[in-house]
């Protein structure tokens, strides 16, 4: 029996290994091959566009967004999550050297601080050998410090020493210029006065490194809770302030801020009273400073609160709008009366006034609230839980050093 081959492609598509072939007997129909169907190629989009479509809108390239020097670092930091199970960043070194005990951590931290101080010492005595500084952004403290260029008995020399915060040299230059009856620009005198007030007419103290700050209580460097007047009466700041004939509100503000910083509360309040008696417009910073020292000006709690209200009323009378620092300063004064049963009511009044002027509290505000709420030995409330509920999900920017205090408070 003879057969003729009859190809029947059952699967559409190209002939491949999966194509099946069937053999049939001879028939009267001529043999033929069923070829696979080929899927037509799609037409390009340009060929299928119809004439009734609207034309494409013109593309406008946006302007370049201005970025600072830290934008790239911030973008990279946002892609990395914090490892809460790892050691603190300052301890990350060779895995074998990562300290685990408290004594090892202390030795590691203080050794790091000692190395930084040694490097700073080498930089100071051989700064001319470290002119190249590739850091971005530039940090002037690590740059080559040029010696003074101008002579000390010139206006330029005084300006240079003030800019470099050479306090003793700047004041000596000021005295030599006054003895020679040279006229000193008013703005330069204000800058020198601000410098002397900030540093209490003394040279800049040595700044503690972060590792030393953490262990400063073991060196006896912690701040005493007892407030003492540290203002150097009759020193350079007093001399310059008294030498200014036409004192403007800015000069009073500089002097008052220096007095408050060094806990000379009585003298600061006298200058504040002098400003009001002369009919000057009291700046907001002066009001904020006065609110922060109310507890040092009066003895009894009701008198402290009365003075605090008088300052607020004076601000309202002179159309001076309060800011966040205003209310934080008032709350800070109330923390000094936290043992009184009236302190909690005073605190609520300040918080309510903040709400009326639509000022949002920051971390310092909540720290003061906790200090007042748990200031009494018999305090029984759940303020801490309420504060934590309000802080949940919020993002705060650190604005001053007191913002971090809230993380170390321990209610008893």
C-alpha positions in Angstrom: 0.0 0.0 0.0 1.4 3.3 -1.0 1.0 6.4 1.0 1.3 10.0 0.2 2.4 12.4 2.8 -0.3 14.9 4.0 1.0 17.6 6.3 -1.6 19.1 8.6 -0.2 21.8 10.9 -2.3 21.9 13.9 -0.6 24.8 15.7 -0.7 28.1 14.2 2.6 29.9 14.0 6.0 29.1 12.6 6.9 25.5 12.1 9.0 24.3 14.9 9.8 21.4 17.1 6.2 21.4 18.5 4.6 21.0 15.0 2.9 17.7 14.6 2.7 15.8 11.3 0.0 13.2 10.3 0.2 10.6 7.6 -3.0 9.8 5.7 -3.8 7.3 2.9 -3.8 8.1 -0.7 -6.9 9.9 -1.7 -8.2 11.6 -4.8 -7.6 15.0 -3.4 -4.2 16.4 -4.2 -1.8 16.6 -1.5 -1.2 20.0 0.0 0.5 21.6 2.9 -1.4 23.8 5.4 1.1 26.5 6.2 1.0 28.2 9.6 -0.7 31.5 9.9 1.7 34.4 10.4 0.5 37.2 12.7 0.7 40.5 10.8 3.1 43.1 12.1 1.5 46.1 13.8 1.7 49.3 11.8 3.8 52.1 13.3 2.0 54.6 15.4 2.8 57.4 12.9 0.8 55.5 10.2 -2.2 55.0 12.5 -2.6 58.7 13.5 -5.8 60.2 12.3 -6.2 63.7 11.1 -8.8 64.6 13.7 -6.4 64.3 16.7 -5.4 67.5 18.5 -1.8 68.7 18.0 0.7 67.9 20.9 1.2 70.7 23.4 4.6 72.5 23.3 7.0 71.2 25.9 8.5 73.8 28.2 11.7 73.0 30.0 11.4 74.0 33.7 14.0 76.3 35.2 16.8 75.0 37.2 16.0 74.5 40.9 18.5 76.2 43.2 20.1 73.8 45.6 22.6 74.4 48.4 25.8 72.6 49.1 24.1 69.9 51.2 21.4 68.9 48.8 23.3 66.0 47.4 24.2 64.7 50.9 20.6 65.1 52.1 19.3 63.1 49.1 21.8 60.3 49.8 21.0 60.3 53.5 17.3 60.0 52.7 17.9 56.7 51.0 19.6 55.1 54.0 17.6 54.1 57.1 19.0 54.2 60.5 20.1 50.9 62.0 18.7 51.0 65.5 20.4 47.7 66.4 23.9 48.9 65.6 26.3 50.8 67.8 26.4 54.6 68.0 28.0 56.2 65.1 31.0 57.5 67.0 31.8 53.9 68.0 31.7 52.4 64.5 35.3 51.4 63.6 36.9 48.0 63.2 34.3 45.5 64.4 36.8 44.0 66.8 37.3 47.5 68.4 33.7 48.4 68.9 33.3 49.0 72.7 30.5 47.3 74.6 30.9 48.1 78.3 30.5 51.6 79.8 34.1 52.0 80.7 35.2 51.0 77.2 32.8 53.5 75.7 34.1 56.2 77.9 37.8 55.4 77.1 36.9 55.3 73.4 35.1 58.6 73.4 37.7 60.5 75.4 40.5 59.0 73.3 38.7 60.4 70.2 38.4 63.8 71.8 42.1 63.7 72.7 43.0 63.0 69.1 40.8 65.8 67.9 42.5 68.2 70.3 46.0 67.0 69.2 45.0 67.6 65.6 43.7 71.1 66.4 47.0 71.9 68.2 49.1 70.8 65.2 46.8 72.9 63.0 47.2 76.0 65.1 51.0 76.0 65.4 51.6 74.9 61.8 48.6 76.4 60.1 50.7 77.6 57.2 51.4 74.0 56.2 47.7 73.3 55.8 46.7 75.9 53.3 44.9 73.4 51.1 41.4 72.7 52.4 39.1 70.8 49.9 36.1 70.6 52.3 32.7 71.5 50.9 31.1 73.7 52.3 34.1 75.6 53.5 34.7 75.8 57.2 36.7 78.8 58.2 37.9 77.2 61.4 39.9 74.6 59.4 41.4 77.2 57.0 44.8 78.7 57.3 44.6 81.5 59.8 46.4 84.5 58.5 48.0 86.7 61.1 46.6 90.2 61.6 47.4 92.4 58.6 46.5 95.9 59.8 48.2 97.8 62.6 46.4 97.8 66.0 46.1 101.6 66.2 43.9 101.9 63.0 40.2 101.6 62.3 41.0 98.7 59.9 42.9 97.0 62.7 40.0 97.3 65.1 37.6 95.9 62.4 39.9 93.0 61.7 40.2 92.0 65.4 36.5 92.3 65.9 35.8 90.0 62.9 38.3 87.5 64.2 36.8 87.7 67.7 40.2 88.7 69.2 38.5 90.1 72.3 41.4 91.4 74.4 43.3 92.8 71.3 40.1 94.4 70.0 39.4 96.2 73.3 43.0 97.4 73.6 42.8 98.8 70.0 39.6 100.6 70.9 41.2 102.2 73.9 44.3 103.3 71.9 42.0 104.9 69.3 40.0 106.7 72.0 43.2 108.0 73.5 44.3 109.4 70.2 40.8 111.0 69.8 40.1 109.1 66.6 36.5 108.9 65.5 35.3 105.3 65.4 32.3 104.3 63.2 29.1 103.8 65.2 28.4 100.4 63.6 31.9 99.2 64.6 31.4 100.3 68.2 28.1 98.3 68.3 29.9 95.2 67.0 32.6 95.5 69.6 30.0 96.0 72.4 28.1 92.9 71.3 31.3 90.9 71.3 32.2 92.0 74.8 28.7 91.5 76.1 28.5 88.0 74.7 31.9 86.9 76.1 31.5 89.0 79.3 34.6 91.1 78.4 36.8 88.0 78.5 38.6 85.9 75.9 36.8 83.1 74.3 36.7 80.0 76.5 37.8 76.7 75.2 34.9 74.9 73.7 34.2 71.3 74.9 34.0 68.6 72.2 30.9 66.5 72.0 32.6 63.6 73.6 33.7 65.7 76.6 30.2 67.2 77.0 28.8 63.7 77.5 31.2 63.0 80.4 31.5 66.6 81.7 29.8 65.7 85.0 32.8 63.6 85.9 35.1 66.5 85.4 33.1 68.9 87.5 32.2 71.0 84.5 28.4 70.6 84.7 26.4 73.7 85.2 25.4 74.4 88.7 21.6 74.7 89.4 22.3 77.7 91.5 22.1 80.9 89.5 24.9 83.4 90.2 25.7 86.8 88.8 28.7 86.4 86.6 28.7 89.9 85.0 32.1 91.7 85.2 31.0 95.1 86.4 33.2 98.0 85.2 34.9 95.9 82.5 35.1 96.7 78.8 31.4 96.3 78.1 30.3 98.8 80.8 33.0 101.2 79.7 31.9 101.2 76.0 28.2 101.4 76.9 28.7 104.4 79.2 30.9 106.1 76.6 28.1 106.1 74.0 26.3 109.5 74.3 23.2 108.9 72.2 22.1 105.4 73.1 19.6 103.9 70.7 17.3 101.0 71.4 19.8 98.7 69.6 22.5 99.6 72.1 20.2 99.0 75.0 19.2 95.6 73.5 22.8 94.5 73.1 23.6 95.5 76.7 20.5 93.9 78.2 21.1 90.6 76.3 24.6 90.4 77.7 23.4 91.1 81.2 20.7 88.5 81.0 23.2 85.9 79.6 25.4 86.4 82.7 22.5 86.5 85.2 22.8 90.2 86.0 19.0 90.4 86.3 18.6 93.6 88.4 20.8 95.7 86.2 19.1 94.4 83.0 15.7 95.3 84.5 17.0 98.8 85.4 18.0 99.4 81.8 14.6 98.1 80.6 12.9 100.6 82.9 15.2 103.4 81.7 14.2 102.6 78.1 10.5 103.0 79.0 11.1 106.2 80.9 12.8 107.7 77.8 9.9 106.8 75.6 11.9 104.4 73.4 10.4 101.6 71.4 11.4 98.5 73.3 12.4 95.7 70.8 10.8 92.3 71.0 14.1 90.7 72.1 14.2 92.9 75.2 10.7 91.8 76.1 11.6 88.2 75.6 14.6 88.6 77.8 12.6 90.3 80.6 10.1 87.5 80.5 12.9 84.9 81.0 14.2 86.6 84.2 10.9 87.4 85.9 11.5 84.7 88.5 14.8 86.4 89.5 13.3 89.8 90.0 10.6 89.0 92.5 10.4 86.7 95.6 6.8 85.7 95.9 5.0 83.7 93.3 2.0 86.1 92.9 4.4 89.0 92.4 6.3 87.1 89.8 3.1 86.4 87.9 2.0 90.0 88.3 5.3 91.3 86.7 4.9 88.8 83.9 1.4 90.0 83.1 2.7 93.6 83.2 5.3 92.9 80.6 2.7 91.2 78.4 0.3 94.2 78.8 3.2 96.6 77.9 3.8 94.6 74.7 0.1 94.8 73.8 0.1 98.6 74.6 3.1 99.2 72.2 1.7 96.9 69.5 4.6 94.4 69.8 3.4 91.0 68.5 4.7 88.0 70.5 6.5 85.1 68.9 7.3 81.6 70.0 10.3 82.7 72.1 8.1 85.1 74.0 5.9 82.3 75.3 8.8 79.9 75.9 10.5 82.6 78.0 7.3 83.0 80.1 7.0 79.3 80.5 10.7 79.1 81.6 10.0 81.7 84.3 7.0 79.6 85.5 9.3 76.5 85.8 11.1 78.4 88.5 7.8 78.5 90.4 6.8 74.9 89.7 6.5 73.9 93.3 3.7 76.4 93.8 0.1 75.0 93.3 -0.6 78.0 91.1 2.1 77.2 88.5 -0.1 74.7 86.7 -2.8 77.3 86.2 -0.3 79.9 85.0 1.0 77.4 82.5 -2.5 76.8 81.1 -3.1 80.5 80.7 0.1 80.9 78.6 -0.7 77.8 76.5 -4.2 79.2 75.8 -2.8 82.5 74.7 -0.5 80.7 72.3 -3.5 79.1 70.8 -5.3 82.4 70.4 -2.4 83.9 68.3 -2.0 80.6 66.4 1.6 79.9 67.5 2.6 76.2 67.4 4.7 74.9 70.3 8.1 73.4 69.7 10.2 70.9 71.7 11.3 73.6 74.2 7.7 74.5 74.9 6.8 70.9 75.8 9.9 70.5 77.9 8.8 73.5 80.0 5.3 72.1 80.2 6.7 68.8 81.6 9.0 70.7 84.0 6.0 72.6 85.4 3.7 69.6 85.5 6.1 67.3 87.4 7.8 70.1 89.5 5.8 69.3 92.6 6.7 66.2 94.6 3.0 65.2 94.8 2.3 65.7 91.1 0.0 63.1 89.8 -1.1 63.5 86.2 -0.6 61.9 82.8 0.8 65.0 81.0 3.7 63.0 79.7 1.4 60.6 77.8 -0.6 63.5 76.4 2.5 65.3 75.2 3.8 62.2 73.6 0.5 61.7 71.8 0.8 65.3 70.4 4.4 64.8 69.3 3.7 61.5 67.5 4.1 61.8 63.8 5.3 65.4 63.9 8.7 66.6 62.5 10.5 69.3 64.5 13.5 71.4 63.6 16.0 72.0 66.4 16.0 75.8 67.0 18.0 76.1 70.2 19.9 74.0 72.7 16.9 73.6 75.0 15.0 71.6 72.4 17.1 68.5 73.2 16.3 68.6 76.9 13.0 67.0 76.4 14.7 63.7 75.6 16.4 63.6 79.0 13.6 64.5 81.3 12.6 61.8 83.7 9.3 62.4 85.6 9.4 61.0 89.2 
